[in-house]
Amino acid sequence: MAQGKTVVVLGGGVGGIVAAHRLRKGLAREHRVILVERETSHVFSPSLLWLMIGERTPESISRPTARLVRRGIELVQGAAESIDPTARKVRVNGSEISGDYLVIALGAELAPELVPGLAAGGHNFYALAGAEALRDARLTVSRGRIVVLVAAMPFKCPAAPNEAAMLLEYDFRRRGLRSRIEVDLYTVEPGPMPVAGPQVSAALRAMIEAKGIGYHPEHAVRAVDPGKREIAFANGATARYDLLAYVPPHRAPLPVREAGLCGESGWVPVDRETLETRHPGVYAIGDVTGIMLTSIGKPLPKAGVFAHYEAEVVADNIIRAITGRGGPARFTGEGECFIETGDGRAGFGRGNFYAEPAPQVRLRPPSMMLHLGKVWYEKYWLFRRF
Ligand SMILES: Cc1cc2nc3c(=O)[nH]c(=O)nc-3n(C[C@H](O)[C@H](O)[C@H](O)COP(=O)(O)OP(=O)(O)OC[C@H]3O[C@@H](n4cnc5c(N)ncnc54)[C@H](O)[C@@H]3O)c2cc1C
């Protein structure tokens, strides 16, 4: 079939890495697979939760991005400055790269600065530096109030703030400090993992509250006063804290916004089965997308598992378009995630988010086996991909 095609993958996170690997495996060497990534080190995000309680080091959860070259992927190290989706071109390090296909996997930009006082008042455990700072700061607190705060929706990994609260509770308990420490979770959401449905949400909330963690839904943060260590919410409530761990507001990365790729939701609209944008040959996968679940009027949550499965679908369809091999691939809305609960245990949620009339998700209760499953997956990811 067609000779010498070029696929440009923007972003070497979960979605970009899976897409680039699969494309490289499925395409002969006459076709180029170019991956554009600005960071020199890939961090496996789920492990930030273990790092923040001292159970991982930055080195143990990171791998040099340059290692992807060993897999035959052409790596362009640098920031995508601008994207021209019509011409399928991207500007990186001042030069232009054009592709026959473009896969946008740039994730979500974290924007703590959107909430006054937030960055100065707490620790952003969604980024390596913030998770490390939280790990150190928690050792300086021996009494008082730990607050986990979800600043805005949507945010990636709906389970993560709940896991963070349960892991911090566990960490203070194992260090013999729990009786002098309160743990509270304030979130803008109506409940934990609301898109998974009322039963899963109620079960997870019960799990959190059974650990003596105060759960405070529907609290939209307005500002943080770092001096007073106080959070002000839009509903008039306030909360004092001694240690603040927060999930910052998320938004689409700047070059994606500037390219006019975002829809009303602020994220990239795509065909929910093929992930193609309104520009032919241009796909978007993972956190950067906005996929509305029309059945419930809420967006598909942002999670690595969806980025992964979407990447496989997009890669397979591009391989098919280039080689004529295989049948059409479709993203079906299936996903799963481990939920760390502390004490070396994890629960597990799995389901279909495209199911009608509403997503169907089941939650398995926490066990040591499930925790080991999460640990195994971490090792597998870091070994298999790099
Ligand atoms: C603490 C935490 C725990 C989590 N736990 C889970 C979990 O258990 N299960 C799960 O499914 N998900 C989990 N997630 C969510 C998961 O990490 C994300 O949903 C997933 O990484 C999204 O993949 P992505 O490819 O869309 O974006 P990312 O993985 O964020 O990748 C985007 C990449 O693009 C790069 N980039 C951005 N802008 C540019 C630019 N201009 N030029 C070049 N490169 C750029 C970034 O450096 C990054 O490497 C967790 C997240 C966090 C923070």
The ligand as an ORCA input file, in Angstrom:
! r2SCAN-3c Opt
* xyz 0 1
  C      -1.734     11.105     41.502
  C      -2.340     10.499     40.270
  C      -2.787      9.188     40.299
  C      -3.370      8.624     39.166
  N      -3.782      7.319     39.216
  C      -4.364      6.777     38.124
  C      -4.807      5.426     38.142
  O      -4.634      4.695     39.137
  N      -5.414      4.943     37.041
  C      -5.605      5.699     35.923
  O      -6.190      5.211     34.953
  N      -5.189      6.986     35.884
  C      -4.575      7.531     36.939
  N      -4.147      8.833     36.898
  C      -4.454      9.659     35.721
  C      -3.486      9.415     34.594
  O      -2.169      9.646     35.006
  C      -3.853     10.338     33.433
  O      -5.220     10.268     33.177
  C      -3.066      9.917     32.206
  O      -1.696     10.148     32.432
  C      -3.558     10.642     30.968
  O      -2.778     10.285     29.875
  P      -2.518     11.324     28.697
  O      -1.626     10.629     27.737
  O      -3.800     11.887     28.230
  O      -1.757     12.530     29.391
  P      -0.345     12.506     30.188
  O      -0.028     11.130     30.663
  O      -0.452     13.592     31.195
  O       0.683     12.889     29.070
  C       0.748     14.150     28.477
  C       2.178     14.348     28.040
  O       2.264     15.493     27.181
  C       3.424     16.225     27.527
  N       3.220     17.603     27.099
  C       2.307     18.493     27.550
  N       2.376     19.645     26.864
  C       3.358     19.479     25.966
  C       3.899     20.296     24.929
  N       3.442     21.525     24.712
  N       4.880     19.797     24.165
  C       5.372     18.528     24.363
  N       4.902     17.712     25.325
  C       3.914     18.182     26.106
  C       3.553     16.056     29.022
  O       4.869     16.293     29.475
  C       3.119     14.603     29.195
  O       4.211     13.715     29.128
  C      -3.513      9.405     37.993
  C      -3.040     10.710     37.963
  C      -2.457     11.254     39.074
  C      -1.933     12.668     39.031
*
